[in-house]
Amino acid sequence: MQTVNSNATVIGGGFIGLEMAENLYGLGIDVTIVEASNQVMAPVDYEMALLLNENIRDNGVKLFATDGVDSFVDTSEGIKVKLSSGKTVLSELVILSIGVKPNSKLAADAGLALNEKGGIIVDSHMRTEDESIYAAGDVVEVEDFIFKDKTMVPLAGPANKQGRIVADNIAGLDSTYTGTQGSSVVKVFDLNVATTGANEKALVRRGLVRDKDYTSVILTQNSHAGYYPGAKPMIIKLLFSIDGKKIYGGQIVGKDGVDKRIDILGTAIRFGATVKDLTNLELAYAPPFSSGKDPINMAGFVAENVVNGLVKQAVWNEADTDKESVVLDVREQAELDVFAIDGAVNIPLGQLRKRINELDKNKKYIVLCAIGVRAYNAYRILAQNGFENIKLYPAGVRFYSSTHRNFEEVNEEFVCKY
């Protein structure tokens, strides 16, 4: 039976923490999530996680990000959770979901080699340094499929495959594990979030430089044909080499169709597909399931345009960090009445050719529309008229609004302010 006015605090915004928060909230319990980093779901990049932060708060769950736990105090009223910021949260139940640590004591006691995190070191046959002993699952160190160095990825899919490989080898077969690329998906309230391969944080950690070694595109696509009822938008981020010959990873956030598309991307990465290969994939189409050009095809087209120099995408917050840039909004007035960006210049796409002299070719422009299609057309018009300092805002105003929402805590309730 549901307890009236019951409340719980979940420490940690990873897979388990978010699943616990969602289920508790579904029971009618007031839920608070505390996350020490600035985002939930570490496998996705910050701007993609902002979509989740927004959705969590829109569902009535309090989220304290960039705020860790200082102490717990058991009181007559419940457990008082004191945060690093000095704020306190009073709860009847506190759940700790703050990471994964390998339980490798048995291996250590047996004298087997472990890495610095306590993971059991194995070869491609899942053998430890003692050839009579095998290990598999979350406890072992594996090869990163993208970069071929060592890592630990606690996921059920790889663990199950490793178990099969162990059984094969014990039975006298010759099976090897070819690495983990970190494909995952999780439901977070109204949204599904999925990832495969490396995120941008991983590329930067390994010394890759944006616009020199790699780049990315972000786009908005519907889960199926827009004219068929029930289509839901997805935000797709694709990371790839400058020449488009290597896909490093992908991330998708949306309400429907996310798992299907991340699996396509994961398969493409596993078999060494290029950006061009994504454009050529022939995927099943009917209006209830997809569009004539599937969202993965579209990701390939957009990425190919970047590789071929037809367009440059801005990063999600470039309009904020580059004070010399000007947002050129090519939407119609009715759309501005719903959501407008302070300081933006508005020239609807249909008027751009006639009014292009109103723009200064010496200024930097970031072109934006609802989802990106009109902005791309506007970008090409500007480029063909001698404008050089132009970029396209990725995924359109929907993405902009979600990544620029400012949540302020007022009387213990979160209020959204643009």
C-alpha positions as a Markdown table, in Angstrom:
| # | Residue | x | y | z |
|---|---|---|---|---|
| 1 | Met | 0.0 | 0.0 | 0.0 |
| 2 | Gln | 1.3 | 3.4 | -0.9 |
| 3 | Thr | 2.4 | 5.5 | 2.1 |
| 4 | Val | 1.0 | 9.0 | 2.2 |
| 5 | Asn | 3.7 | 11.7 | 2.1 |
| 6 | Ser | 6.5 | 9.1 | 1.8 |
| 7 | Asn | 9.8 | 10.2 | 0.4 |
| 8 | Ala | 13.1 | 8.8 | -0.7 |
| 9 | Thr | 16.5 | 10.0 | -1.8 |
| 10 | Val | 18.6 | 8.2 | -4.4 |
| 11 | Ile | 22.3 | 8.9 | -4.3 |
| 12 | Gly | 23.8 | 8.5 | -7.8 |
| 13 | Gly | 22.3 | 9.2 | -11.2 |
| 14 | Gly | 23.6 | 6.2 | -13.1 |
| 15 | Phe | 21.6 | 3.2 | -14.5 |
| 16 | Ile | 20.5 | 1.8 | -11.2 |
| 17 | Gly | 19.9 | 5.1 | -9.5 |
| 18 | Leu | 17.6 | 6.4 | -12.3 |
| 19 | Glu | 15.7 | 3.1 | -12.5 |
| 20 | Met | 15.2 | 3.1 | -8.7 |
| 21 | Ala | 14.1 | 6.7 | -8.8 |
| 22 | Glu | 11.6 | 6.1 | -11.6 |
| 23 | Asn | 10.1 | 3.0 | -9.9 |
| 24 | Leu | 9.8 | 4.8 | -6.5 |
| 25 | Tyr | 8.2 | 7.8 | -8.2 |
| 26 | Gly | 5.7 | 5.4 | -9.9 |
| 27 | Leu | 4.6 | 4.2 | -6.5 |
| 28 | Gly | 3.7 | 7.8 | -5.5 |
| 29 | Ile | 6.8 | 8.4 | -3.4 |
| 30 | Asp | 8.4 | 11.9 | -3.5 |
| 31 | Val | 11.9 | 11.3 | -4.9 |
| 32 | Thr | 15.1 | 13.3 | -4.8 |
| 33 | Ile | 18.2 | 12.4 | -6.8 |
| 34 | Val | 21.6 | 13.6 | -5.7 |
| 35 | Glu | 24.4 | 13.4 | -8.2 |
| 36 | Ala | 27.9 | 14.6 | -7.5 |
| 37 | Ser | 28.8 | 15.3 | -11.1 |
| 38 | Asn | 27.0 | 17.9 | -13.3 |
| 39 | Gln | 24.9 | 15.3 | -15.1 |
| 40 | Val | 23.1 | 12.0 | -14.8 |
| 41 | Met | 24.0 | 9.1 | -17.1 |
| 42 | Ala | 27.8 | 9.4 | -17.4 |
| 43 | Pro | 28.0 | 7.4 | -20.7 |
| 44 | Val | 26.4 | 10.3 | -22.6 |
| 45 | Asp | 27.8 | 13.7 | -23.1 |
| 46 | Tyr | 26.8 | 16.7 | -21.1 |
| 47 | Glu | 24.5 | 18.3 | -23.6 |
| 48 | Met | 22.6 | 15.1 | -24.2 |
| 49 | Ala | 22.3 | 14.5 | -20.4 |
| 50 | Leu | 20.7 | 17.9 | -20.1 |
| 51 | Leu | 17.7 | 16.5 | -21.9 |
| 52 | Leu | 17.4 | 13.9 | -19.1 |
| 53 | Asn | 17.9 | 16.4 | -16.4 |
| 54 | Glu | 15.1 | 18.4 | -17.8 |
| 55 | Asn | 12.8 | 15.4 | -18.1 |
| 56 | Ile | 13.5 | 14.2 | -14.6 |
| 57 | Arg | 12.6 | 17.6 | -13.1 |
| 58 | Asp | 9.5 | 18.0 | -15.4 |
| 59 | Asn | 8.2 | 14.7 | -13.9 |
| 60 | Gly | 8.3 | 16.2 | -10.4 |
| 61 | Val | 11.5 | 14.6 | -9.2 |
| 62 | Lys | 14.0 | 16.9 | -7.4 |
| 63 | Leu | 17.5 | 16.7 | -8.9 |
| 64 | Phe | 20.6 | 18.1 | -7.1 |
| 65 | Ala | 23.4 | 17.9 | -9.6 |
| 66 | Thr | 27.0 | 18.9 | -8.9 |
| 67 | Asp | 26.3 | 18.3 | -5.3 |
| 68 | Gly | 27.6 | 15.3 | -3.4 |
| 69 | Val | 26.8 | 13.9 | 0.0 |
| 70 | Asp | 28.6 | 15.3 | 3.1 |
| 71 | Ser | 26.9 | 13.2 | 5.8 |
| 72 | Phe | 23.9 | 11.2 | 6.9 |
| 73 | Val | 22.2 | 11.9 | 10.3 |
| 74 | Asp | 19.5 | 9.5 | 11.7 |
| 75 | Thr | 16.8 | 11.6 | 13.3 |
| 76 | Ser | 13.4 | 11.0 | 14.8 |
| 77 | Glu | 11.9 | 12.5 | 11.6 |
| 78 | Gly | 13.9 | 10.3 | 9.2 |
| 79 | Ile | 17.4 | 10.3 | 7.6 |
| 80 | Lys | 18.8 | 13.8 | 7.2 |
| 81 | Val | 21.1 | 13.9 | 4.1 |
| 82 | Lys | 23.5 | 16.8 | 4.3 |
| 83 | Leu | 24.9 | 17.8 | 0.9 |
| 84 | Ser | 28.2 | 19.4 | 0.1 |
| 85 | Ser | 26.4 | 22.7 | -0.7 |
| 86 | Gly | 25.0 | 22.8 | 2.8 |
| 87 | Lys | 21.5 | 21.9 | 1.7 |
| 88 | Thr | 19.7 | 19.1 | 3.5 |
| 89 | Val | 17.2 | 16.5 | 2.3 |
| 90 | Leu | 15.0 | 14.6 | 4.8 |
| 91 | Ser | 14.0 | 11.1 | 3.7 |
| 92 | Glu | 12.4 | 8.0 | 5.0 |
| 93 | Leu | 14.6 | 5.9 | 2.7 |
| 94 | Val | 18.1 | 6.5 | 1.2 |
| 95 | Ile | 19.4 | 4.4 | -1.6 |
| 96 | Leu | 23.1 | 4.4 | -2.5 |
| 97 | Ser | 23.8 | 3.7 | -6.2 |
| 98 | Ile | 27.2 | 5.4 | -6.5 |
| 99 | Gly | 29.2 | 3.1 | -8.8 |
| 100 | Val | 30.4 | -0.4 | -9.4 |
| 101 | Lys | 33.4 | -2.1 | -7.8 |
| 102 | Pro | 34.6 | -5.5 | -8.9 |
| 103 | Asn | 34.2 | -8.2 | -6.2 |
| 104 | Ser | 37.6 | -9.9 | -7.0 |
| 105 | Lys | 38.6 | -11.0 | -3.5 |
| 106 | Leu | 38.5 | -14.7 | -4.5 |
| 107 | Ala | 40.9 | -14.0 | -7.4 |
| 108 | Ala | 43.2 | -11.9 | -5.3 |
| 109 | Asp | 43.3 | -14.6 | -2.6 |
| 110 | Ala | 44.2 | -17.1 | -5.4 |
| 111 | Gly | 47.1 | -14.8 | -6.4 |
| 112 | Leu | 45.7 | -13.9 | -9.8 |
| 113 | Ala | 46.8 | -10.6 | -11.5 |
| 114 | Leu | 44.4 | -7.6 | -11.0 |
| 115 | Asn | 44.5 | -4.2 | -12.5 |
| 116 | Glu | 44.6 | -1.0 | -10.4 |
| 117 | Lys | 40.8 | -1.0 | -10.1 |
| 118 | Gly | 40.7 | -4.6 | -8.8 |
| 119 | Gly | 39.6 | -6.0 | -12.2 |
| 120 | Ile | 40.8 | -9.5 | -13.1 |
| 121 | Ile | 43.2 | -9.5 | -16.0 |
| 122 | Val | 42.3 | -12.0 | -18.7 |
| 123 | Asp | 43.4 | -12.6 | -22.3 |
| 124 | Ser | 41.1 | -12.7 | -25.3 |
| 125 | His | 40.1 | -16.3 | -24.4 |
| 126 | Met | 39.0 | -15.1 | -20.9 |
| 127 | Arg | 41.9 | -16.9 | -19.3 |
| 128 | Thr | 43.6 | -15.5 | -16.2 |
| 129 | Glu | 47.3 | -15.7 | -15.8 |
| 130 | Asp | 46.6 | -19.2 | -14.5 |
| 131 | Glu | 45.6 | -21.0 | -17.7 |
| 132 | Ser | 43.4 | -23.4 | -15.7 |
| 133 | Ile | 41.3 | -20.5 | -14.4 |
| 134 | Tyr | 38.9 | -18.4 | -16.4 |
| 135 | Ala | 37.0 | -15.2 | -15.4 |
| 136 | Ala | 34.1 | -13.3 | -17.1 |
| 137 | Gly | 31.6 | -10.6 | -16.5 |
| 138 | Asp | 31.7 | -7.3 | -14.7 |
| 139 | Val | 34.8 | -8.4 | -12.7 |
| 140 | Val | 37.2 | -8.6 | -15.6 |
| 141 | Glu | 39.3 | -6.1 | -17.5 |
| 142 | Val | 38.4 | -6.1 | -21.3 |
| 143 | Glu | 39.6 | -4.5 | -24.5 |
| 144 | Asp | 37.9 | -1.3 | -25.6 |
| 145 | Phe | 36.6 | -2.1 | -29.0 |
| 146 | Ile | 37.1 | 1.5 | -30.3 |
| 147 | Phe | 40.6 | 2.2 | -29.0 |
| 148 | Lys | 42.0 | -1.3 | -28.3 |
| 149 | Asp | 43.2 | -0.3 | -24.9 |
| 150 | Lys | 42.1 | -1.8 | -21.6 |
| 151 | Thr | 38.9 | -0.9 | -19.8 |
| 152 | Met | 36.1 | -2.2 | -17.6 |
| 153 | Val | 32.5 | -2.0 | -18.8 |
| 154 | Pro | 29.9 | -3.6 | -16.5 |
| 155 | Leu | 27.1 | -4.6 | -18.9 |
| 156 | Ala | 25.0 | -7.7 | -19.1 |
| 157 | Gly | 25.4 | -8.2 | -22.9 |
| 158 | Pro | 29.2 | -8.4 | -22.8 |
| 159 | Ala | 29.1 | -10.5 | -19.6 |
| 160 | Asn | 26.8 | -13.1 | -21.2 |
| 161 | Lys | 28.9 | -13.4 | -24.3 |
| 162 | Gln | 32.1 | -13.8 | -22.2 |
| 163 | Gly | 30.4 | -16.6 | -20.3 |
| 164 | Arg | 29.7 | -18.4 | -23.6 |
| 165 | Ile | 33.3 | -17.9 | -24.7 |
| 166 | Val | 34.5 | -19.4 | -21.4 |
| 167 | Ala | 32.3 | -22.5 | -21.9 |
| 168 | Asp | 33.5 | -22.9 | -25.4 |
| 169 | Asn | 37.1 | -22.8 | -24.4 |
| 170 | Ile | 36.6 | -25.2 | -21.4 |
| 171 | Ala | 35.0 | -27.6 | -23.9 |
| 172 | Gly | 38.0 | -27.5 | -26.2 |
| 173 | Leu | 36.8 | -24.9 | -28.8 |
| 174 | Asp | 38.8 | -21.8 | -29.7 |
| 175 | Ser | 36.6 | -18.8 | -28.9 |
| 176 | Thr | 37.8 | -15.2 | -28.4 |
| 177 | Tyr | 36.3 | -12.0 | -27.1 |
| 178 | Thr | 36.8 | -9.1 | -29.5 |
| 179 | Gly | 36.2 | -6.2 | -27.1 |
| 180 | Thr | 33.4 | -4.1 | -25.6 |
| 181 | Gln | 31.9 | -1.0 | -27.2 |
| 182 | Gly | 29.5 | -0.1 | -24.4 |
| 183 | Ser | 26.1 | -0.4 | -26.1 |
| 184 | Ser | 23.4 | 0.4 | -23.6 |
| 185 | Val | 19.9 | 1.7 | -23.3 |
| 186 | Val | 17.8 | 2.8 | -20.3 |
| 187 | Lys | 14.3 | 4.2 | -19.7 |
| 188 | Val | 14.3 | 7.5 | -17.8 |
| 189 | Phe | 10.7 | 8.5 | -17.1 |
| 190 | Asp | 9.3 | 9.7 | -20.5 |
| 191 | Leu | 12.6 | 9.3 | -22.4 |
| 192 | Asn | 14.8 | 6.5 | -23.5 |
| 193 | Val | 18.6 | 7.1 | -23.7 |
| 194 | Ala | 21.0 | 4.9 | -25.5 |
| 195 | Thr | 24.7 | 5.0 | -26.4 |
| 196 | Thr | 27.3 | 2.9 | -28.2 |
| 197 | Gly | 31.0 | 3.4 | -28.7 |
| 198 | Ala | 33.0 | 6.3 | -27.4 |
| 199 | Asn | 31.4 | 9.6 | -26.1 |
| 200 | Glu | 33.1 | 12.9 | -26.7 |
| 201 | Lys | 34.5 | 12.9 | -23.1 |
| 202 | Ala | 36.3 | 9.7 | -23.9 |
| 203 | Leu | 37.8 | 11.2 | -27.1 |
| 204 | Val | 39.1 | 14.2 | -25.3 |
| 205 | Arg | 40.5 | 12.1 | -22.5 |
| 206 | Arg | 42.5 | 10.2 | -25.1 |
| 207 | Gly | 44.0 | 13.4 | -26.5 |
| 208 | Leu | 41.8 | 13.7 | -29.6 |
| 209 | Val | 41.2 | 17.3 | -30.6 |
| 210 | Arg | 37.8 | 18.5 | -31.9 |
| 211 | Asp | 37.8 | 19.7 | -35.6 |
| 212 | Lys | 41.3 | 18.2 | -36.0 |
| 213 | Asp | 41.0 | 14.5 | -35.1 |
| 214 | Tyr | 37.2 | 14.2 | -34.8 |
| 215 | Thr | 33.9 | 16.1 | -35.0 |
| 216 | Ser | 30.3 | 15.5 | -34.3 |
| 217 | Val | 26.8 | 16.2 | -35.6 |
| 218 | Ile | 23.6 | 16.5 | -33.6 |
| 219 | Leu | 20.2 | 16.3 | -35.3 |
| 220 | Thr | 16.5 | 16.0 | -34.6 |
| 221 | Gln | 14.6 | 13.2 | -36.3 |
| 222 | Asn | 11.2 | 11.7 | -35.8 |
| 223 | Ser | 10.9 | 8.0 | -34.8 |
| 224 | His | 8.7 | 7.4 | -37.9 |
| 225 | Ala | 7.1 | 9.3 | -40.7 |
| 226 | Gly | 5.7 | 12.6 | -39.3 |
| 227 | Tyr | 2.4 | 12.4 | -41.1 |
| 228 | Tyr | 1.6 | 9.1 | -39.4 |
| 229 | Pro | 0.2 | 9.5 | -35.9 |
| 230 | Gly | 2.4 | 9.1 | -32.9 |
| 231 | Ala | 5.8 | 10.2 | -34.3 |
| 232 | Lys | 8.1 | 11.3 | -31.6 |
| 233 | Pro | 11.3 | 13.4 | -32.0 |
| 234 | Met | 14.7 | 11.9 | -31.2 |
| 235 | Ile | 18.0 | 13.7 | -30.7 |
| 236 | Ile | 20.9 | 11.9 | -32.3 |
| 237 | Lys | 24.6 | 12.7 | -31.7 |
| 238 | Leu | 27.2 | 11.0 | -34.0 |
| 239 | Leu | 30.9 | 11.2 | -33.4 |
| 240 | Phe | 33.3 | 10.5 | -36.3 |
| 241 | Ser | 36.8 | 11.2 | -37.7 |
| 242 | Ile | 37.3 | 14.3 | -39.7 |
| 243 | Asp | 37.5 | 12.3 | -42.9 |
| 244 | Gly | 34.4 | 10.3 | -42.1 |
| 245 | Lys | 36.1 | 7.0 | -42.4 |
| 246 | Lys | 35.7 | 6.0 | -38.7 |
| 247 | Ile | 32.6 | 6.3 | -36.5 |
| 248 | Tyr | 33.6 | 6.6 | -32.9 |
| 249 | Gly | 30.2 | 6.5 | -31.2 |
| 250 | Gly | 26.6 | 7.5 | -31.1 |
| 251 | Gln | 24.1 | 8.7 | -28.5 |
| 252 | Ile | 20.3 | 9.0 | -28.9 |
| 253 | Val | 17.6 | 10.5 | -26.6 |
| 254 | Gly | 13.9 | 10.2 | -27.4 |
| 255 | Lys | 10.6 | 8.6 | -26.6 |
| 256 | Asp | 10.4 | 6.0 | -29.3 |
| 257 | Gly | 12.6 | 4.2 | -31.7 |
| 258 | Val | 15.8 | 4.8 | -29.8 |
| 259 | Asp | 16.8 | 1.2 | -29.2 |
| 260 | Lys | 16.4 | 0.3 | -32.8 |
| 261 | Arg | 18.6 | 3.1 | -34.0 |
| 262 | Ile | 21.3 | 2.6 | -31.5 |
| 263 | Asp | 21.5 | -1.0 | -32.4 |
| 264 | Ile | 22.0 | -0.1 | -36.1 |
| 265 | Leu | 24.8 | 2.3 | -35.1 |
| 266 | Gly | 26.3 | -0.3 | -32.8 |
| 267 | Thr | 26.3 | -2.8 | -35.7 |
| 268 | Ala | 27.8 | -0.3 | -38.1 |
| 269 | Ile | 30.6 | 0.5 | -35.7 |
| 270 | Arg | 31.3 | -3.2 | -35.0 |
| 271 | Phe | 31.8 | -3.9 | -38.8 |
| 272 | Gly | 33.8 | -0.7 | -39.4 |
| 273 | Ala | 31.2 | 1.3 | -41.3 |
| 274 | Thr | 32.0 | 4.8 | -42.5 |
| 275 | Val | 29.8 | 7.9 | -42.5 |
| 276 | Lys | 29.1 | 7.2 | -46.2 |
| 277 | Asp | 28.0 | 3.7 | -45.3 |
| 278 | Leu | 25.3 | 5.1 | -43.0 |
| 279 | Thr | 23.8 | 6.9 | -46.0 |
| 280 | Asn | 23.7 | 3.7 | -48.0 |
| 281 | Leu | 22.1 | 1.4 | -45.4 |
| 282 | Glu | 18.8 | 0.0 | -46.7 |
| 283 | Leu | 16.5 | -0.2 | -43.7 |
| 284 | Ala | 12.9 | -1.4 | -43.5 |
| 285 | Tyr | 10.4 | 1.3 | -44.1 |
| 286 | Ala | 6.7 | 1.8 | -43.6 |
| 287 | Pro | 5.1 | 5.0 | -42.1 |
| 288 | Pro | 4.4 | 3.4 | -38.7 |
| 289 | Phe | 8.0 | 2.3 | -38.3 |
| 290 | Ser | 10.3 | 4.8 | -40.0 |
| 291 | Ser | 10.7 | 7.3 | -42.8 |
| 292 | Gly | 11.8 | 6.8 | -46.4 |
| 293 | Lys | 15.2 | 8.0 | -45.2 |
| 294 | Asp | 15.7 | 6.5 | -41.8 |
| 295 | Pro | 17.1 | 8.7 | -38.9 |
| 296 | Ile | 20.3 | 6.7 | -39.2 |
| 297 | Asn | 20.5 | 7.5 | -42.9 |
| 298 | Met | 19.9 | 11.2 | -42.0 |
| 299 | Ala | 22.7 | 11.1 | -39.5 |
| 300 | Gly | 24.9 | 9.9 | -42.3 |
| 301 | Phe | 23.7 | 12.6 | -44.7 |
| 302 | Val | 24.3 | 15.3 | -42.2 |
| 303 | Ala | 27.7 | 14.0 | -41.2 |
| 304 | Glu | 28.6 | 13.6 | -44.9 |
| 305 | Asn | 27.7 | 17.2 | -45.5 |
| 306 | Val | 30.2 | 18.2 | -42.7 |
| 307 | Val | 32.9 | 16.0 | -44.2 |
| 308 | Asn | 32.4 | 17.4 | -47.6 |
| 309 | Gly | 32.6 | 21.0 | -46.3 |
| 310 | Leu | 29.0 | 21.9 | -47.2 |
| 311 | Val | 28.2 | 22.9 | -43.6 |
| 312 | Lys | 29.8 | 23.5 | -40.2 |
| 313 | Gln | 27.9 | 22.7 | -37.0 |
| 314 | Ala | 28.3 | 24.8 | -33.9 |
| 315 | Val | 28.6 | 23.1 | -30.6 |
| 316 | Trp | 25.5 | 23.2 | -28.5 |
| 317 | Asn | 26.6 | 26.2 | -26.3 |
| 318 | Glu | 28.7 | 28.1 | -28.8 |
| 319 | Ala | 26.3 | 31.0 | -29.0 |
| 320 | Asp | 26.9 | 31.5 | -25.2 |
| 321 | Thr | 30.7 | 31.0 | -25.2 |
| 322 | Asp | 31.6 | 32.9 | -28.3 |
| 323 | Lys | 30.4 | 36.5 | -27.6 |
| 324 | Glu | 31.2 | 37.6 | -31.1 |
| 325 | Ser | 28.7 | 35.3 | -32.7 |
| 326 | Val | 25.1 | 36.3 | -33.5 |
| 327 | Val | 22.2 | 33.8 | -33.7 |
| 328 | Leu | 20.3 | 34.1 | -37.0 |
| 329 | Asp | 16.9 | 32.7 | -36.4 |
| 330 | Val | 15.1 | 31.8 | -39.7 |
| 331 | Arg | 11.8 | 30.8 | -38.2 |
| 332 | Glu | 8.5 | 32.5 | -38.8 |
| 333 | Gln | 7.0 | 35.1 | -36.4 |
| 334 | Ala | 4.4 | 32.7 | -35.1 |
| 335 | Glu | 7.2 | 30.4 | -33.9 |
| 336 | Leu | 9.0 | 33.3 | -32.2 |
| 337 | Asp | 5.8 | 34.1 | -30.3 |
| 338 | Val | 6.1 | 30.6 | -28.7 |
| 339 | Phe | 9.9 | 30.7 | -28.0 |
| 340 | Ala | 12.4 | 33.4 | -28.9 |
| 341 | Ile | 16.1 | 33.7 | -28.2 |
| 342 | Asp | 17.3 | 37.0 | -26.6 |
| 343 | Gly | 19.6 | 38.9 | -28.9 |
| 344 | Ala | 18.9 | 36.8 | -32.0 |
| 345 | Val | 18.4 | 38.3 | -35.4 |
| 346 | Asn | 15.2 | 37.1 | -37.1 |
| 347 | Ile | 14.9 | 36.8 | -40.9 |
| 348 | Pro | 12.5 | 34.1 | -42.0 |
| 349 | Leu | 14.0 | 31.7 | -44.6 |
| 350 | Gly | 11.6 | 32.8 | -47.3 |
| 351 | Gln | 12.7 | 36.4 | -46.9 |
| 352 | Leu | 16.5 | 35.8 | -46.6 |
| 353 | Arg | 17.5 | 36.3 | -50.2 |
| 354 | Lys | 15.7 | 39.7 | -50.3 |
| 355 | Arg | 17.0 | 40.8 | -46.9 |
| 356 | Ile | 20.5 | 39.4 | -47.0 |
| 357 | Asn | 22.0 | 42.9 | -47.2 |
| 358 | Glu | 20.8 | 43.4 | -43.7 |
| 359 | Leu | 23.5 | 41.0 | -42.5 |
| 360 | Asp | 27.2 | 41.9 | -42.1 |
| 361 | Lys | 29.6 | 39.5 | -43.8 |
| 362 | Asn | 32.3 | 40.3 | -41.3 |
| 363 | Lys | 30.2 | 39.0 | -38.4 |
| 364 | Lys | 29.9 | 35.4 | -37.2 |
| 365 | Tyr | 26.4 | 33.9 | -37.5 |
| 366 | Ile | 25.0 | 30.7 | -36.0 |
| 367 | Val | 21.9 | 29.8 | -38.0 |
| 368 | Leu | 19.0 | 28.3 | -36.2 |
| 369 | Cys | 15.4 | 27.0 | -37.0 |
| 370 | Ala | 13.0 | 24.6 | -35.5 |
| 371 | Ile | 14.8 | 21.3 | -36.2 |
| 372 | Gly | 17.6 | 22.2 | -38.6 |
| 373 | Val | 16.3 | 21.8 | -42.1 |
| 374 | Arg | 15.5 | 25.5 | -42.8 |
| 375 | Ala | 18.7 | 26.5 | -41.1 |
| 376 | Tyr | 20.7 | 24.3 | -43.4 |
| 377 | Asn | 19.1 | 25.9 | -46.5 |
| 378 | Ala | 19.8 | 29.4 | -45.0 |
| 379 | Tyr | 23.4 | 28.4 | -44.4 |
| 380 | Arg | 23.8 | 27.4 | -48.0 |
| 381 | Ile | 22.2 | 30.7 | -49.2 |
| 382 | Leu | 24.7 | 32.6 | -47.0 |
| 383 | Ala | 27.6 | 30.6 | -48.2 |
| 384 | Gln | 26.7 | 31.1 | -51.8 |
| 385 | Asn | 26.6 | 34.8 | -51.2 |
| 386 | Gly | 30.1 | 35.2 | -49.8 |
| 387 | Phe | 29.5 | 34.7 | -46.0 |
| 388 | Glu | 32.3 | 32.7 | -44.5 |
| 389 | Asn | 31.9 | 33.0 | -40.7 |
| 390 | Ile | 28.7 | 30.9 | -40.4 |
| 391 | Lys | 27.8 | 27.8 | -38.5 |
| 392 | Leu | 24.6 | 25.7 | -38.1 |
| 393 | Tyr | 23.0 | 25.3 | -34.7 |
| 394 | Pro | 22.5 | 21.5 | -34.2 |
| 395 | Ala | 19.1 | 19.9 | -33.9 |
| 396 | Gly | 17.2 | 23.2 | -33.9 |
| 397 | Val | 15.4 | 25.3 | -31.3 |
| 398 | Arg | 13.9 | 22.2 | -29.5 |
| 399 | Phe | 17.4 | 21.2 | -28.6 |
| 400 | Tyr | 18.4 | 24.8 | -27.7 |
| 401 | Ser | 15.5 | 25.3 | -25.4 |
| 402 | Ser | 16.1 | 22.0 | -23.5 |
| 403 | Thr | 19.8 | 22.6 | -23.1 |
| 404 | His | 19.3 | 26.2 | -21.9 |
| 405 | Arg | 16.6 | 25.8 | -19.3 |
| 406 | Asn | 17.6 | 27.2 | -15.9 |
| 407 | Phe | 16.1 | 25.4 | -13.0 |
| 408 | Glu | 16.1 | 27.3 | -9.7 |
| 409 | Glu | 15.1 | 25.9 | -6.4 |
| 410 | Val | 12.3 | 28.0 | -4.8 |
| 411 | Asn | 10.7 | 26.8 | -1.6 |
| 412 | Glu | 12.1 | 23.3 | -2.3 |
| 413 | Glu | 10.3 | 23.1 | -5.6 |
| 414 | Phe | 12.1 | 23.4 | -9.0 |
| 415 | Val | 10.8 | 26.1 | -11.3 |
| 416 | Cys | 11.9 | 26.4 | -14.9 |
| 417 | Lys | 13.0 | 29.7 | -16.2 |
| 418 | Tyr | 14.2 | 30.4 | -19.7 |
